[in-house]
Amino acid sequence: MRRTAASLLRHSGIGGGGGGGIPQALADALVCPLSKKPLRYCEDSGSLVSDAVGVSFPIVDGIPCLVPKDGKLLDHDQDKSEDCGAEDSYHRH
């Protein structure tokens, strides 16, 4: 299973060679478990961010941890400006 995930990451172009990113197709399908709104990938923290509720969900070994208790509340001052601006978003509208 780990070999398959590592292979997907290498060929996806997301997350670089050894990063914790996820394939674009998976990122497009994931939604916030709390708000059911799209998530965006933050390269700075290597996590998925829900702008709707201000929560960041970690990605561990290429696997998004979308259990609400694993989420981390973001500060309102830094959630978009410092940590992960909209230009880092997977979901560009």
PDB file of N, CA, C and O in Angstrom:
ATOM      1  N   MET A   1       0.822  -1.192   0.000  1.00  0.00           N
ATOM      2  CA  MET A   1       0.000   0.000   0.000  1.00  0.00           C
ATOM      3  C   MET A   1       0.867   1.257   0.000  1.00  0.00           C
ATOM      4  O   MET A   1       0.579   2.209  -0.725  1.00  0.00           O
ATOM      5  N   ARG A   2       1.930   1.265   0.812  1.00  0.00           N
ATOM      6  CA  ARG A   2       2.801   2.431   0.852  1.00  0.00           C
ATOM      7  C   ARG A   2       3.506   2.640  -0.479  1.00  0.00           C
ATOM      8  O   ARG A   2       3.688   3.776  -0.916  1.00  0.00           O
ATOM      9  N   ARG A   3       3.909   1.529  -1.137  1.00  0.00           N
ATOM     10  CA  ARG A   3       4.566   1.656  -2.431  1.00  0.00           C
ATOM     11  C   ARG A   3       3.631   2.279  -3.456  1.00  0.00           C
ATOM     12  O   ARG A   3       4.049   3.107  -4.266  1.00  0.00           O
ATOM     13  N   THR A   4       2.368   1.878  -3.418  1.00  0.00           N
ATOM     14  CA  THR A   4       1.389   2.432  -4.346  1.00  0.00           C
ATOM     15  C   THR A   4       1.196   3.917  -4.093  1.00  0.00           C
ATOM     16  O   THR A   4       1.163   4.704  -5.039  1.00  0.00           O
ATOM     17  N   ALA A   5       1.069   4.312  -2.838  1.00  0.00           N
ATOM     18  CA  ALA A   5       0.892   5.725  -2.499  1.00  0.00           C
ATOM     19  C   ALA A   5       2.118   6.529  -2.904  1.00  0.00           C
ATOM     20  O   ALA A   5       1.985   7.624  -3.452  1.00  0.00           O
ATOM     21  N   ALA A   6       3.313   6.001  -2.643  1.00  0.00           N
ATOM     22  CA  ALA A   6       4.536   6.704  -3.015  1.00  0.00           C
ATOM     23  C   ALA A   6       4.641   6.852  -4.526  1.00  0.00           C
ATOM     24  O   ALA A   6       5.067   7.893  -5.026  1.00  0.00           O
ATOM     25  N   SER A   7       4.254   5.817  -5.246  1.00  0.00           N
ATOM     26  CA  SER A   7       4.283   5.868  -6.704  1.00  0.00           C
ATOM     27  C   SER A   7       3.305   6.920  -7.227  1.00  0.00           C
ATOM     28  O   SER A   7       3.639   7.675  -8.140  1.00  0.00           O
ATOM     29  N   LEU A   8       2.118   6.974  -6.662  1.00  0.00           N
ATOM     30  CA  LEU A   8       1.135   7.983  -7.072  1.00  0.00           C
ATOM     31  C   LEU A   8       1.659   9.387  -6.823  1.00  0.00           C
ATOM     32  O   LEU A   8       1.484  10.279  -7.654  1.00  0.00           O
ATOM     33  N   LEU A   9       2.303   9.583  -5.676  1.00  0.00           N
ATOM     34  CA  LEU A   9       2.830  10.904  -5.357  1.00  0.00           C
ATOM     35  C   LEU A   9       3.932  11.309  -6.317  1.00  0.00           C
ATOM     36  O   LEU A   9       3.988  12.462  -6.746  1.00  0.00           O
ATOM     37  N   ARG A  10       4.813  10.373  -6.661  1.00  0.00           N
ATOM     38  CA  ARG A  10       5.916  10.681  -7.570  1.00  0.00           C
ATOM     39  C   ARG A  10       5.404  11.078  -8.944  1.00  0.00           C
ATOM     40  O   ARG A  10       5.940  11.996  -9.565  1.00  0.00           O
ATOM     41  N   HIS A  11       4.377  10.399  -9.421  1.00  0.00           N
ATOM     42  CA  HIS A  11       3.877  10.634 -10.762  1.00  0.00           C
ATOM     43  C   HIS A  11       2.797  11.704 -10.838  1.00  0.00           C
ATOM     44  O   HIS A  11       2.405  12.111 -11.931  1.00  0.00           O
ATOM     45  N   SER A  12       2.314  12.161  -9.689  1.00  0.00           N
ATOM     46  CA  SER A  12       1.221  13.134  -9.706  1.00  0.00           C
ATOM     47  C   SER A  12       1.703  14.551  -9.942  1.00  0.00           C
ATOM     48  O   SER A  12       0.952  15.393 -10.434  1.00  0.00           O
ATOM     49  N   GLY A  13       2.970  14.823  -9.590  1.00  0.00           N
ATOM     50  CA  GLY A  13       3.466  16.181  -9.719  1.00  0.00           C
ATOM     51  C   GLY A  13       3.086  17.058  -8.548  1.00  0.00           C
ATOM     52  O   GLY A  13       3.420  18.242  -8.530  1.00  0.00           O
ATOM     53  N   ILE A  14       2.402  16.509  -7.583  1.00  0.00           N
ATOM     54  CA  ILE A  14       1.992  17.261  -6.401  1.00  0.00           C
ATOM     55  C   ILE A  14       2.776  16.738  -5.222  1.00  0.00           C
ATOM     56  O   ILE A  14       2.874  15.530  -5.008  1.00  0.00           O
ATOM     57  N   GLY A  15       3.329  17.652  -4.463  1.00  0.00           N
ATOM     58  CA  GLY A  15       4.044  17.243  -3.268  1.00  0.00           C
ATOM     59  C   GLY A  15       5.501  16.941  -3.517  1.00  0.00           C
ATOM     60  O   GLY A  15       6.205  16.559  -2.583  1.00  0.00           O
ATOM     61  N   GLY A  16       5.989  17.094  -4.743  1.00  0.00           N
ATOM     62  CA  GLY A  16       7.398  16.901  -5.028  1.00  0.00           C
ATOM     63  C   GLY A  16       7.828  15.474  -4.864  1.00  0.00           C
ATOM     64  O   GLY A  16       7.001  14.562  -4.864  1.00  0.00           O
ATOM     65  N   GLY A  17       9.135  15.271  -4.723  1.00  0.00           N
ATOM     66  CA  GLY A  17       9.681  13.933  -4.640  1.00  0.00           C
ATOM     67  C   GLY A  17       9.358  13.229  -3.350  1.00  0.00           C
ATOM     68  O   GLY A  17       8.974  12.060  -3.381  1.00  0.00           O
ATOM     69  N   GLY A  18       9.497  13.885  -2.215  1.00  0.00           N
ATOM     70  CA  GLY A  18       9.269  13.197  -0.955  1.00  0.00           C
ATOM     71  C   GLY A  18       8.275  13.895  -0.065  1.00  0.00           C
ATOM     72  O   GLY A  18       8.187  13.597   1.126  1.00  0.00           O
ATOM     73  N   GLY A  19       7.523  14.824  -0.628  1.00  0.00           N
ATOM     74  CA  GLY A  19       6.601  15.595   0.184  1.00  0.00           C
ATOM     75  C   GLY A  19       5.382  14.816   0.587  1.00  0.00           C
ATOM     76  O   GLY A  19       5.204  13.667   0.184  1.00  0.00           O
ATOM     77  N   GLY A  20       4.542  15.439   1.382  1.00  0.00           N
ATOM     78  CA  GLY A  20       3.350  14.773   1.862  1.00  0.00           C
ATOM     79  C   GLY A  20       2.121  15.172   1.091  1.00  0.00           C
ATOM     80  O   GLY A  20       1.008  15.057   1.604  1.00  0.00           O
ATOM     81  N   GLY A  21       2.295  15.643  -0.142  1.00  0.00           N
ATOM     82  CA  GLY A  21       1.161  16.068  -0.945  1.00  0.00           C
ATOM     83  C   GLY A  21       0.291  14.902  -1.342  1.00  0.00           C
ATOM     84  O   GLY A  21       0.593  13.747  -1.040  1.00  0.00           O
ATOM     85  N   ILE A  22      -0.784  15.215  -2.015  1.00  0.00           N
ATOM     86  CA  ILE A  22      -1.714  14.176  -2.464  1.00  0.00           C
ATOM     87  C   ILE A  22      -1.990  14.383  -3.946  1.00  0.00           C
ATOM     88  O   ILE A  22      -1.828  15.494  -4.451  1.00  0.00           O
ATOM     89  N   PRO A  23      -2.402  13.338  -4.650  1.00  0.00           N
ATOM     90  CA  PRO A  23      -2.707  13.473  -6.079  1.00  0.00           C
ATOM     91  C   PRO A  23      -3.834  14.476  -6.326  1.00  0.00           C
ATOM     92  O   PRO A  23      -4.755  14.606  -5.520  1.00  0.00           O
ATOM     93  N   GLN A  24      -3.744  15.178  -7.449  1.00  0.00           N
ATOM     94  CA  GLN A  24      -4.728  16.203  -7.795  1.00  0.00           C
ATOM     95  C   GLN A  24      -6.147  15.640  -7.841  1.00  0.00           C
ATOM     96  O   GLN A  24      -7.079  16.291  -7.368  1.00  0.00           O
ATOM     97  N   ALA A  25      -6.325  14.455  -8.396  1.00  0.00           N
ATOM     98  CA  ALA A  25      -7.664  13.866  -8.493  1.00  0.00           C
ATOM     99  C   ALA A  25      -8.277  13.649  -7.114  1.00  0.00           C
ATOM    100  O   ALA A  25      -9.474  13.858  -6.921  1.00  0.00           O
ATOM    101  N   LEU A  26      -7.461  13.233  -6.165  1.00  0.00           N
ATOM    102  CA  LEU A  26      -7.949  13.038  -4.806  1.00  0.00           C
ATOM    103  C   LEU A  26      -8.275  14.374  -4.155  1.00  0.00           C
ATOM    104  O   LEU A  26      -9.302  14.511  -3.490  1.00  0.00           O
ATOM    105  N   ALA A  27      -7.405  15.354  -4.346  1.00  0.00           N
ATOM    106  CA  ALA A  27      -7.645  16.674  -3.767  1.00  0.00           C
ATOM    107  C   ALA A  27      -8.944  17.284  -4.285  1.00  0.00           C
ATOM    108  O   ALA A  27      -9.664  17.947  -3.538  1.00  0.00           O
ATOM    109  N   ASP A  28      -9.239  17.061  -5.558  1.00  0.00           N
ATOM    110  CA  ASP A  28     -10.468  17.617  -6.134  1.00  0.00           C
ATOM    111  C   ASP A  28     -11.724  16.959  -5.569  1.00  0.00           C
ATOM    112  O   ASP A  28     -12.795  17.566  -5.565  1.00  0.00           O
ATOM    113  N   ALA A  29     -11.597  15.725  -5.095  1.00  0.00           N
ATOM    114  CA  ALA A  29     -12.759  14.987  -4.604  1.00  0.00           C
ATOM    115  C   ALA A  29     -13.013  15.194  -3.114  1.00  0.00           C
ATOM    116  O   ALA A  29     -14.120  14.939  -2.639  1.00  0.00           O
ATOM    117  N   LEU A  30     -12.020  15.648  -2.378  1.00  0.00           N
ATOM    118  CA  LEU A  30     -12.156  15.778  -0.925  1.00  0.00           C
ATOM    119  C   LEU A  30     -12.901  17.046  -0.536  1.00  0.00           C
ATOM    120  O   LEU A  30     -12.746  18.098  -1.156  1.00  0.00           O
ATOM    121  N   VAL A  31     -13.713  16.917   0.507  1.00  0.00           N
ATOM    122  CA  VAL A  31     -14.416  18.063   1.077  1.00  0.00           C
ATOM    123  C   VAL A  31     -14.212  18.057   2.587  1.00  0.00           C
ATOM    124  O   VAL A  31     -13.840  17.038   3.170  1.00  0.00           O
ATOM    125  N   CYS A  32     -14.455  19.181   3.202  1.00  0.00           N
ATOM    126  CA  CYS A  32     -14.341  19.312   4.646  1.00  0.00           C
ATOM    127  C   CYS A  32     -15.387  18.414   5.320  1.00  0.00           C
ATOM    128  O   CYS A  32     -16.555  18.440   4.934  1.00  0.00           O
ATOM    129  N   PRO A  33     -14.984  17.624   6.319  1.00  0.00           N
ATOM    130  CA  PRO A  33     -15.951  16.765   6.996  1.00  0.00           C
ATOM    131  C   PRO A  33     -16.961  17.540   7.841  1.00  0.00           C
ATOM    132  O   PRO A  33     -17.999  16.999   8.222  1.00  0.00           O
ATOM    133  N   LEU A  34     -16.661  18.792   8.130  1.00  0.00           N
ATOM    134  CA  LEU A  34     -17.572  19.599   8.948  1.00  0.00           C
ATOM    135  C   LEU A  34     -18.535  20.421   8.107  1.00  0.00           C
ATOM    136  O   LEU A  34     -19.738  20.427   8.366  1.00  0.00           O
ATOM    137  N   SER A  35     -18.011  21.117   7.100  1.00  0.00           N
ATOM    138  CA  SER A  35     -18.846  22.017   6.304  1.00  0.00           C
ATOM    139  C   SER A  35     -19.282  21.437   4.966  1.00  0.00           C
ATOM    140  O   SER A  35     -20.196  21.959   4.329  1.00  0.00           O
ATOM    141  N   LYS A  36     -18.629  20.359   4.536  1.00  0.00           N
ATOM    142  CA  LYS A  36     -18.882  19.733   3.227  1.00  0.00           C
ATOM    143  C   LYS A  36     -18.503  20.648   2.062  1.00  0.00           C
ATOM    144  O   LYS A  36     -18.967  20.445   0.939  1.00  0.00           O
ATOM    145  N   LYS A  37     -17.660  21.657   2.322  1.00  0.00           N
ATOM    146  CA  LYS A  37     -17.158  22.571   1.294  1.00  0.00           C
ATOM    147  C   LYS A  37     -15.796  22.078   0.821  1.00  0.00           C
ATOM    148  O   LYS A  37     -15.139  21.323   1.537  1.00  0.00           O
ATOM    149  N   PRO A  38     -15.347  22.493  -0.386  1.00  0.00           N
ATOM    150  CA  PRO A  38     -14.043  22.052  -0.899  1.00  0.00           C
ATOM    151  C   PRO A  38     -12.889  22.468   0.010  1.00  0.00           C
ATOM    152  O   PRO A  38     -12.938  23.497   0.683  1.00  0.00           O
ATOM    153  N   LEU A  39     -11.861  21.643   0.008  1.00  0.00           N
ATOM    154  CA  LEU A  39     -10.639  21.922   0.747  1.00  0.00           C
ATOM    155  C   LEU A  39      -9.587  22.429  -0.221  1.00  0.00           C
ATOM    156  O   LEU A  39      -9.652  22.145  -1.416  1.00  0.00           O
ATOM    157  N   ARG A  40      -8.610  23.184   0.290  1.00  0.00           N
ATOM    158  CA  ARG A  40      -7.492  23.608  -0.539  1.00  0.00           C
ATOM    159  C   ARG A  40      -6.199  23.124   0.096  1.00  0.00           C
ATOM    160  O   ARG A  40      -6.100  23.014   1.318  1.00  0.00           O
ATOM    161  N   TYR A  41      -5.219  22.838  -0.734  1.00  0.00           N
ATOM    162  CA  TYR A  41      -3.933  22.349  -0.244  1.00  0.00           C
ATOM    163  C   TYR A  41      -3.036  23.529   0.081  1.00  0.00           C
ATOM    164  O   TYR A  41      -2.915  24.461  -0.714  1.00  0.00           O
ATOM    165  N   CYS A  42      -2.415  23.492   1.234  1.00  0.00           N
ATOM    166  CA  CYS A  42      -1.478  24.520   1.665  1.00  0.00           C
ATOM    167  C   CYS A  42      -0.071  23.935   1.603  1.00  0.00           C
ATOM    168  O   CYS A  42       0.258  23.023   2.362  1.00  0.00           O
ATOM    169  N   GLU A  43       0.758  24.456   0.704  1.00  0.00           N
ATOM    170  CA  GLU A  43       2.121  23.951   0.558  1.00  0.00           C
ATOM    171  C   GLU A  43       2.969  24.268   1.786  1.00  0.00           C
ATOM    172  O   GLU A  43       3.829  23.470   2.159  1.00  0.00           O
ATOM    173  N   ASP A  44       2.744  25.417   2.421  1.00  0.00           N
ATOM    174  CA  ASP A  44       3.542  25.822   3.580  1.00  0.00           C
ATOM    175  C   ASP A  44       3.421  24.834   4.733  1.00  0.00           C
ATOM    176  O   ASP A  44       4.424  24.460   5.340  1.00  0.00           O
ATOM    177  N   SER A  45       2.218  24.416   5.032  1.00  0.00           N
ATOM    178  CA  SER A  45       2.002  23.511   6.157  1.00  0.00           C
ATOM    179  C   SER A  45       1.826  22.059   5.724  1.00  0.00           C
ATOM    180  O   SER A  45       1.840  21.157   6.563  1.00  0.00           O
ATOM    181  N   GLY A  46       1.662  21.824   4.418  1.00  0.00           N
ATOM    182  CA  GLY A  46       1.454  20.464   3.921  1.00  0.00           C
ATOM    183  C   GLY A  46       0.146  19.881   4.414  1.00  0.00           C
ATOM    184  O   GLY A  46       0.066  18.695   4.733  1.00  0.00           O
ATOM    185  N   SER A  47      -0.883  20.720   4.477  1.00  0.00           N
ATOM    186  CA  SER A  47      -2.173  20.276   4.998  1.00  0.00           C
ATOM    187  C   SER A  47      -3.296  20.713   4.070  1.00  0.00           C
ATOM    188  O   SER A  47      -3.084  21.483   3.134  1.00  0.00           O
ATOM    189  N   LEU A  48      -4.488  20.212   4.345  1.00  0.00           N
ATOM    190  CA  LEU A  48      -5.687  20.621   3.632  1.00  0.00           C
ATOM    191  C   LEU A  48      -6.439  21.607   4.514  1.00  0.00           C
ATOM    192  O   LEU A  48      -6.649  21.352   5.700  1.00  0.00           O
ATOM    193  N   VAL A  49      -6.841  22.724   3.939  1.00  0.00           N
ATOM    194  CA  VAL A  49      -7.465  23.790   4.707  1.00  0.00           C
ATOM    195  C   VAL A  49      -8.912  23.972   4.277  1.00  0.00           C
ATOM    196  O   VAL A  49      -9.229  24.016   3.089  1.00  0.00           O
ATOM    197  N   SER A  50      -9.774  24.076   5.272  1.00  0.00           N
ATOM    198  CA  SER A  50     -11.173  24.409   5.038  1.00  0.00           C
ATOM    199  C   SER A  50     -11.358  25.884   5.373  1.00  0.00           C
ATOM    200  O   SER A  50     -11.359  26.266   6.543  1.00  0.00           O
ATOM    201  N   ASP A  51     -11.515  26.705   4.344  1.00  0.00           N
ATOM    202  CA  ASP A  51     -11.727  28.136   4.574  1.00  0.00           C
ATOM    203  C   ASP A  51     -13.094  28.406   5.182  1.00  0.00           C
ATOM    204  O   ASP A  51     -13.286  29.417   5.858  1.00  0.00           O
ATOM    205  N   ALA A  52     -14.043  27.507   4.946  1.00  0.00           N
ATOM    206  CA  ALA A  52     -15.403  27.705   5.451  1.00  0.00           C
ATOM    207  C   ALA A  52     -15.464  27.703   6.971  1.00  0.00           C
ATOM    208  O   ALA A  52     -16.234  28.459   7.564  1.00  0.00           O
ATOM    209  N   VAL A  53     -14.648  26.849   7.611  1.00  0.00           N
ATOM    210  CA  VAL A  53     -14.686  26.761   9.074  1.00  0.00           C
ATOM    211  C   VAL A  53     -13.372  27.146   9.717  1.00  0.00           C
ATOM    212  O   VAL A  53     -13.282  27.180  10.945  1.00  0.00           O
ATOM    213  N   GLY A  54     -12.331  27.443   8.917  1.00  0.00           N
ATOM    214  CA  GLY A  54     -11.050  27.863   9.466  1.00  0.00           C
ATOM    215  C   GLY A  54     -10.300  26.749  10.166  1.00  0.00           C
ATOM    216  O   GLY A  54      -9.741  26.946  11.245  1.00  0.00           O
ATOM    217  N   VAL A  55     -10.288  25.565   9.542  1.00  0.00           N
ATOM    218  CA  VAL A  55      -9.616  24.411  10.139  1.00  0.00           C
ATOM    219  C   VAL A  55      -8.628  23.833   9.130  1.00  0.00           C
ATOM    220  O   VAL A  55      -8.906  23.784   7.932  1.00  0.00           O
ATOM    221  N   SER A  56      -7.472  23.398   9.631  1.00  0.00           N
ATOM    222  CA  SER A  56      -6.449  22.763   8.817  1.00  0.00           C
ATOM    223  C   SER A  56      -6.373  21.286   9.188  1.00  0.00           C
ATOM    224  O   SER A  56      -6.282  20.939  10.365  1.00  0.00           O
ATOM    225  N   PHE A  57      -6.413  20.417   8.176  1.00  0.00           N
ATOM    226  CA  PHE A  57      -6.339  18.976   8.395  1.00  0.00           C
ATOM    227  C   PHE A  57      -4.990  18.464   7.892  1.00  0.00           C
ATOM    228  O   PHE A  57      -4.614  18.749   6.755  1.00  0.00           O
ATOM    229  N   PRO A  58      -4.258  17.716   8.714  1.00  0.00           N
ATOM    230  CA  PRO A  58      -2.923  17.252   8.314  1.00  0.00           C
ATOM    231  C   PRO A  58      -2.969  16.161   7.257  1.00  0.00           C
ATOM    232  O   PRO A  58      -3.978  15.477   7.086  1.00  0.00           O
ATOM    233  N   ILE A  59      -1.853  16.013   6.553  1.00  0.00           N
ATOM    234  CA  ILE A  59      -1.643  14.902   5.619  1.00  0.00           C
ATOM    235  C   ILE A  59      -0.460  14.122   6.162  1.00  0.00           C
ATOM    236  O   ILE A  59       0.647  14.653   6.250  1.00  0.00           O
ATOM    237  N   VAL A  60      -0.682  12.868   6.525  1.00  0.00           N
ATOM    238  CA  VAL A  60       0.354  12.030   7.122  1.00  0.00           C
ATOM    239  C   VAL A  60       0.670  10.876   6.172  1.00  0.00           C
ATOM    240  O   VAL A  60      -0.209  10.081   5.838  1.00  0.00           O
ATOM    241  N   ASP A  61       1.918  10.790   5.744  1.00  0.00           N
ATOM    242  CA  ASP A  61       2.349   9.757   4.797  1.00  0.00           C
ATOM    243  C   ASP A  61       1.471   9.726   3.552  1.00  0.00           C
ATOM    244  O   ASP A  61       1.166   8.656   3.025  1.00  0.00           O
ATOM    245  N   GLY A  62       1.068  10.909   3.086  1.00  0.00           N
ATOM    246  CA  GLY A  62       0.255  10.999   1.876  1.00  0.00           C
ATOM    247  C   GLY A  62      -1.216  10.723   2.074  1.00  0.00           C
ATOM    248  O   GLY A  62      -1.975  10.678   1.106  1.00  0.00           O
ATOM    249  N   ILE A  63      -1.631  10.535   3.320  1.00  0.00           N
ATOM    250  CA  ILE A  63      -3.037  10.219   3.612  1.00  0.00           C
ATOM    251  C   ILE A  63      -3.668  11.390   4.367  1.00  0.00           C
ATOM    252  O   ILE A  63      -3.217  11.720   5.464  1.00  0.00           O
ATOM    253  N   PRO A  64      -4.704  12.028   3.803  1.00  0.00           N
ATOM    254  CA  PRO A  64      -5.368  13.120   4.509  1.00  0.00           C
ATOM    255  C   PRO A  64      -6.087  12.615   5.756  1.00  0.00           C
ATOM    256  O   PRO A  64      -6.823  11.629   5.700  1.00  0.00           O
ATOM    257  N   CYS A  65      -5.875  13.282   6.860  1.00  0.00           N
ATOM    258  CA  CYS A  65      -6.536  12.939   8.131  1.00  0.00           C
ATOM    259  C   CYS A  65      -7.724  13.883   8.297  1.00  0.00           C
ATOM    260  O   CYS A  65      -7.578  14.998   8.798  1.00  0.00           O
ATOM    261  N   LEU A  66      -8.889  13.430   7.875  1.00  0.00           N
ATOM    262  CA  LEU A  66     -10.072  14.285   7.866  1.00  0.00           C
ATOM    263  C   LEU A  66     -11.035  14.000   9.005  1.00  0.00           C
ATOM    264  O   LEU A  66     -12.219  14.325   8.914  1.00  0.00           O
ATOM    265  N   VAL A  67     -10.543  13.402  10.064  1.00  0.00           N
ATOM    266  CA  VAL A  67     -11.355  13.213  11.259  1.00  0.00           C
ATOM    267  C   VAL A  67     -11.413  14.572  11.958  1.00  0.00           C
ATOM    268  O   VAL A  67     -10.367  15.175  12.199  1.00  0.00           O
ATOM    269  N   PRO A  68     -12.598  15.066  12.288  1.00  0.00           N
ATOM    270  CA  PRO A  68     -12.692  16.401  12.874  1.00  0.00           C
ATOM    271  C   PRO A  68     -11.755  16.643  14.061  1.00  0.00           C
ATOM    272  O   PRO A  68     -11.246  17.753  14.219  1.00  0.00           O
ATOM    273  N   LYS A  69     -11.516  15.622  14.900  1.00  0.00           N
ATOM    274  CA  LYS A  69     -10.642  15.839  16.057  1.00  0.00           C
ATOM    275  C   LYS A  69      -9.180  16.028  15.657  1.00  0.00           C
ATOM    276  O   LYS A  69      -8.388  16.527  16.457  1.00  0.00           O
ATOM    277  N   ASP A  70      -8.805  15.640  14.431  1.00  0.00           N
ATOM    278  CA  ASP A  70      -7.437  15.836  13.947  1.00  0.00           C
ATOM    279  C   ASP A  70      -7.217  17.232  13.387  1.00  0.00           C
ATOM    280  O   ASP A  70      -6.077  17.642  13.167  1.00  0.00           O
ATOM    281  N   GLY A  71      -8.300  17.962  13.154  1.00  0.00           N
ATOM    282  CA  GLY A  71      -8.198  19.310  12.598  1.00  0.00           C
ATOM    283  C   GLY A  71      -7.619  20.294  13.595  1.00  0.00           C
ATOM    284  O   GLY A  71      -7.748  20.129  14.808  1.00  0.00           O
ATOM    285  N   LYS A  72      -6.971  21.333  13.054  1.00  0.00           N
ATOM    286  CA  LYS A  72      -6.370  22.381  13.881  1.00  0.00           C
ATOM    287  C   LYS A  72      -7.011  23.709  13.494  1.00  0.00           C
ATOM    288  O   LYS A  72      -7.046  24.069  12.318  1.00  0.00           O
ATOM    289  N   LEU A  73      -7.517  24.429  14.483  1.00  0.00           N
ATOM    290  CA  LEU A  73      -8.117  25.730  14.230  1.00  0.00           C
ATOM    291  C   LEU A  73      -7.053  26.709  13.770  1.00  0.00           C
ATOM    292  O   LEU A  73      -5.953  26.743  14.321  1.00  0.00           O
ATOM    293  N   LEU A  74      -7.378  27.506  12.759  1.00  0.00           N
ATOM    294  CA  LEU A  74      -6.467  28.512  12.251  1.00  0.00           C
ATOM    295  C   LEU A  74      -6.775  29.853  12.880  1.00  0.00           C
ATOM    296  O   LEU A  74      -7.927  30.152  13.193  1.00  0.00           O
ATOM    297  N   ASP A  75      -5.737  30.665  13.064  1.00  0.00           N
ATOM    298  CA  ASP A  75      -5.949  32.034  13.521  1.00  0.00           C
ATOM    299  C   ASP A  75      -6.540  32.827  12.375  1.00  0.00           C
ATOM    300  O   ASP A  75      -6.133  32.648  11.227  1.00  0.00           O
ATOM    301  N   HIS A  76      -7.486  33.693  12.662  1.00  0.00           N
ATOM    302  CA  HIS A  76      -8.132  34.468  11.607  1.00  0.00           C
ATOM    303  C   HIS A  76      -7.152  35.407  10.922  1.00  0.00           C
ATOM    304  O   HIS A  76      -7.310  35.703   9.737  1.00  0.00           O
ATOM    305  N   ASP A  77      -6.141  35.882  11.645  1.00  0.00           N
ATOM    306  CA  ASP A  77      -5.175  36.816  11.075  1.00  0.00           C
ATOM    307  C   ASP A  77      -4.214  36.145  10.106  1.00  0.00           C
ATOM    308  O   ASP A  77      -3.758  36.780   9.155  1.00  0.00           O
ATOM    309  N   GLN A  78      -3.898  34.874  10.328  1.00  0.00           N
ATOM    310  CA  GLN A  78      -2.873  34.245   9.510  1.00  0.00           C
ATOM    311  C   GLN A  78      -3.381  33.176   8.565  1.00  0.00           C
ATOM    312  O   GLN A  78      -2.611  32.707   7.726  1.00  0.00           O
ATOM    313  N   ASP A  79      -4.650  32.762   8.657  1.00  0.00           N
ATOM    314  CA  ASP A  79      -5.088  31.630   7.851  1.00  0.00           C
ATOM    315  C   ASP A  79      -4.976  31.876   6.350  1.00  0.00           C
ATOM    316  O   ASP A  79      -4.739  30.928   5.601  1.00  0.00           O
ATOM    317  N   LYS A  80      -5.134  33.087   5.893  1.00  0.00           N
ATOM    318  CA  LYS A  80      -4.999  33.345   4.457  1.00  0.00           C
ATOM    319  C   LYS A  80      -3.759  34.162   4.147  1.00  0.00           C
ATOM    320  O   LYS A  80      -3.103  33.923   3.133  1.00  0.00           O
ATOM    321  N   SER A  81      -3.423  35.121   4.998  1.00  0.00           N
ATOM    322  CA  SER A  81      -2.345  36.030   4.645  1.00  0.00           C
ATOM    323  C   SER A  81      -0.962  35.424   4.781  1.00  0.00           C
ATOM    324  O   SER A  81      -0.157  35.555   3.860  1.00  0.00           O
ATOM    325  N   GLU A  82      -0.651  34.771   5.884  1.00  0.00           N
ATOM    326  CA  GLU A  82       0.696  34.280   6.116  1.00  0.00           C
ATOM    327  C   GLU A  82       0.881  32.836   5.711  1.00  0.00           C
ATOM    328  O   GLU A  82       1.782  32.522   4.934  1.00  0.00           O
ATOM    329  N   ASP A  83       0.039  31.948   6.225  1.00  0.00           N
ATOM    330  CA  ASP A  83       0.259  30.523   6.045  1.00  0.00           C
ATOM    331  C   ASP A  83       0.000  30.051   4.630  1.00  0.00           C
ATOM    332  O   ASP A  83       0.891  29.487   3.996  1.00  0.00           O
ATOM    333  N   CYS A  84      -1.180  30.266   4.133  1.00  0.00           N
ATOM    334  CA  CYS A  84      -1.570  29.649   2.871  1.00  0.00           C
ATOM    335  C   CYS A  84      -2.478  30.576   2.095  1.00  0.00           C
ATOM    336  O   CYS A  84      -3.698  30.530   2.250  1.00  0.00           O
ATOM    337  N   GLY A  85      -1.905  31.403   1.275  1.00  0.00           N
ATOM    338  CA  GLY A  85      -2.706  32.299   0.478  1.00  0.00           C
ATOM    339  C   GLY A  85      -3.500  31.558  -0.580  1.00  0.00           C
ATOM    340  O   GLY A  85      -3.229  30.391  -0.864  1.00  0.00           O
ATOM    341  N   ALA A  86      -4.457  32.218  -1.148  1.00  0.00           N
ATOM    342  CA  ALA A  86      -5.310  31.587  -2.147  1.00  0.00           C
ATOM    343  C   ALA A  86      -4.535  31.132  -3.369  1.00  0.00           C
ATOM    344  O   ALA A  86      -5.002  30.264  -4.107  1.00  0.00           O
ATOM    345  N   GLU A  87      -3.336  31.713  -3.602  1.00  0.00           N
ATOM    346  CA  GLU A  87      -2.560  31.295  -4.760  1.00  0.00           C
ATOM    347  C   GLU A  87      -2.028  29.883  -4.609  1.00  0.00           C
ATOM    348  O   GLU A  87      -1.638  29.278  -5.607  1.00  0.00           O
ATOM    349  N   ASP A  88      -1.996  29.319  -3.377  1.00  0.00           N
ATOM    350  CA  ASP A  88      -1.556  27.951  -3.153  1.00  0.00           C
ATOM    351  C   ASP A  88      -2.703  26.966  -3.268  1.00  0.00           C
ATOM    352  O   ASP A  88      -2.511  25.771  -3.043  1.00  0.00           O
ATOM    353  N   SER A  89      -3.849  27.421  -3.602  1.00  0.00           N
ATOM    354  CA  SER A  89      -5.049  26.593  -3.571  1.00  0.00           C
ATOM    355  C   SER A  89      -5.120  25.629  -4.729  1.00  0.00           C
ATOM    356  O   SER A  89      -4.738  25.952  -5.854  1.00  0.00           O
ATOM    357  N   TYR A  90      -5.617  24.434  -4.437  1.00  0.00           N
ATOM    358  CA  TYR A  90      -5.940  23.483  -5.498  1.00  0.00           C
ATOM    359  C   TYR A  90      -7.195  23.924  -6.215  1.00  0.00           C
ATOM    360  O   TYR A  90      -7.316  23.795  -7.433  1.00  0.00           O
ATOM    361  N   HIS A  91      -8.135  24.450  -5.430  1.00  0.00           N
ATOM    362  CA  HIS A  91      -9.453  24.798  -5.966  1.00  0.00           C
ATOM    363  C   HIS A  91      -9.469  26.260  -6.337  1.00  0.00           C
ATOM    364  O   HIS A  91      -9.707  27.118  -5.486  1.00  0.00           O
ATOM    365  N   ARG A  92      -9.224  26.550  -7.579  1.00  0.00           N
ATOM    366  CA  ARG A  92      -9.237  27.931  -8.045  1.00  0.00           C
ATOM    367  C   ARG A  92     -10.542  28.177  -8.776  1.00  0.00           C
ATOM    368  O   ARG A  92     -10.873  27.481  -9.736  1.00  0.00           O
ATOM    369  N   HIS A  93     -11.273  29.166  -8.316  1.00  0.00           N
ATOM    370  CA  HIS A  93     -12.592  29.440  -8.919  1.00  0.00           C
ATOM    371  C   HIS A  93     -12.587  30.809  -9.535  1.00  0.00           C
ATOM    372  O   HIS A  93     -13.596  31.238 -10.095  1.00  0.00           O
TER     373      HIS A  93
END
